[in-house]
Structures are given as structure tokens and as C-alpha cells.
Amino acid sequence: MKPRKTANPKRRLVAAPVLPEGKLALDELAKRTTYGGNPQHKRNPGDFDLNPPSLPRQGKTLCDGAHVFKQAAAENLLREGIRRGLTSVQARKGWPQNVWAVSESGIALEAMLTNEDTGLYHGYPLQSRDPLVEEVLKRWKESS
């Protein structure tokens, strides 16, 4: 399979929640969400317990570049992205297909739903040329 050269243009963020009920629903969803990782996005497997341990693939962005080396840190970013409402319009069985966050070093990240029955995600840094980068950075800053 050829690596994707452009970002998926169908990805869109939902409108930011304004009502307390919407924020509460996102908080509840975040509590049930888990992060599993993907060996194709890791050079250093850290404590992600990946099988195989790491298998960086050409054309894939690596979490290592965003300085995300601990599973707990990745899961916290995923959950915070949900709490802040940085989720996709597209959903599967009540789980957003994508969730966005920003690392401590200011890198925009995207998580993709891996298991729609359990709410398991894996994530990776967005490519700098992805049109969503600016929107994610702006919404993250506005929601802090």
C-alpha cells in the first residue's frame, strides 16, 4: 500500500460544546476511553507493550517526534482532547472516529479509533502540511 500523500479531507471537528450537559457527556466519554498505541507509529516502544515492540513504517508519522514515550501520557492527551471537544463529526458506535490534542511541546496529534466496541485508540502527530493542524492548535488554545 502506498503511503498517503495528503490528509483525509473528510475529517472535521465537531462544534465546541457550550452547554454543561455536552461537557459532562464528553467527560464521561473520556473516562471510558483507552489508548493502546500502534507499533507503526513508534521508533521507541516505551512502555506501550506493543506487539511487535516497534515497527516504524515509511510514510507514518512517529509519536517519538512529539516526545510521547509513556502510555499514560498518550492516554491523558487522548482524554483531554475528548474533554475539550476536539472530536470528529464521524463516529462509530458512539465513539468519535478521531480525537485531536496538542502535546506539551506544541505538536498537534490525532488519535484514530482502533476498536469501536471498547473505545480503544492509537495516535500519531499530524503532518505539518495537514490543514487541520492550525484548527487543532487554535481550538486547543481556546479551550484551555
N, C-alpha and C positions, 0 to 999 in steps of 0.2 A: 504494500500500500504506500502510495506517495504521501510525504508529509504535506499537511495543509499549508498553503502559502498565504492565505488570507483568513481573517477572523470570520466566524459564522455570523452573517448579518441578521439572522433571525433572533439572536439573543437580545432581550430588552429587560430593563429593570422595571419592577412594579413601582407605582407611585408610593412615596414615603407615607407610612401610616401617621395619621394625625389624631385619631380618636383613641382614648385609653384602651378600649376593647381590642382594637387592632394591635396595639403594642403588647397587650397581655397575651394575645394569641401567638405573637411572634416569640415572646419569652418562653411560653410553654413549648412551642415547636423546637426552639433552640435547646432546651433541656433534654429533649429526646434524641437529638441529632448526634451522630458519632462520626469520627474521622478514621479512615483506615489507610490512606496513602496508596500509592501505586509505584511499583519499582521502576517504571519507565520515566518517572519524574524525579528520580533520586540518583545522585552520584554516591553520596554517603548515606547508608541506610539508617544511621542514627538509632533511635530506639523504636522505630516503626514496626519491627517484627515482620518485615516484608519477605515474601517468598516468591521468586528468588530475592536475595537481600537487596540488590540494586541492579538495575538493567537499563541504564540511560539509553534512550533511543534517539537517533538523529531526527531533528525536527521537533522534538519535545522540549518544552522549557523545564528547567530544573529548579526544585524548591531550594536547593543549596544556594543559588544566586540571591534568593530572598532572605537567606540566613534563618530558615525554618528547619531546625535539626531535631526538634523534640515533638513527639506526637501530641503531648498535652498542649504545646504552644499552637500547633496547627488546629487542634480541636477548639481551642479558645478563640482563635481567629474566625473559624467557621461559625461558631455560635454567636460571636459578636456581630458578624455580618448579618446573620438572621435577625438578631435583636434590633439592629439598626435599620432593618428593612431593605437591605441590599440583596434582594432575591429576584429571580426571574419571573416573568409573566408565565412562562411554560412550567407546568407542574406534572408530577406523576404520583398518583395515589396520595395526594395531599402534601407531597414534598416538593419544594422548588427544584427544578432541573439544575439550576445554577445558583450559587451564592457567591457574593464578592466581598472582599475585605482588603485591608491595607496593612502590610507588615510594619513592624517598628521602624524599619529602615525606609519606609515610604514607598514600597513596591506594591502595585495593585495585583491582587491574587484572585483567582477564580477557582471555585470548587464545583465539581460535577457529581451529580447523584450516581452512585455506583450500585446501590441496592435499594430499590423503591419499596421493598417490604419492611426494611429495618431503618431507613434513613441514614445509610452509610454513604459517605462522600470521599472523594480523593481530590486533591487540589494541585495547583501549579501557578507560577507567575504568569500574568498576561504578557504577551509580546508587546514591546514598546510601540509598535505601529498599530496595535489594536485600537479601533475607535472608542471602545468602552473605557480605556484607561482614564481619560480625563473625566468622564462622567462618574466613574467609581471613586476617584480621588476627591472630586467635588462633593459627592453625596456623603462620603465618609467624614470629611471635614465638617460639613453642615450638621451631621448627626451627633457630633461629639459633645 
